[in-house]
C-alpha cells in the first residue's frame, strides 16, 4: 500500500472550519475504490495544524487519486485556506492494513 501522512498549516481564521472546507474532498476520496483510509486529525499542540493520514491500495490507486476531478478541484480550492505548503511523508509498505502495536497489547477482558 501507499501510506501518506501530511501536515496542513491552516490560516487561523479557517482552522475551525477545516473539516467543513474539506468535507466534499474527503468524502469523494474515501469513495475511491483504491482508498484504504483518509483520516484527518487536529493537532493537540497547534490548533491551526491538521494531520492527514491516508492510504491507497497500490500505485495505480494513488495515481487515480491524484488524477481525479476532486483532487484537481482541491488543488484549486484548498490552498487559499493554508498558511503554508503542506508537508508530507509518502512511502510504500508491504501490507494492506494497520498492524497491532504489540508493545501495548491489551489483554483479553472479562
HELIX and SHEET records of a PDB file:
HELIX    1   1 UNK A   12  UNK A   15  1                                   4    
HELIX    2   2 UNK A   18  UNK A   21  1                                   4    
HELIX    3   3 UNK A   23  UNK A   30  1                                   8    
HELIX    4   4 UNK A   59  UNK A   67  1                                   9    
HELIX    5   5 UNK A   69  UNK A   77  1                                   9    
HELIX    6   6 UNK A   79  UNK A   81  5                                   3    
HELIX    7   7 UNK A  102  UNK A  104  5                                   3    
SHEET    1   A 4 UNK A  35  UNK A  42  0                                        
SHEET    2   A 4 UNK A  49  UNK A  56 -1                                        
SHEET    3   A 4 UNK A   2  UNK A   9 -1                                        
SHEET    4   A 4 UNK A  87  UNK A  92 -1                                        
END                                                                             
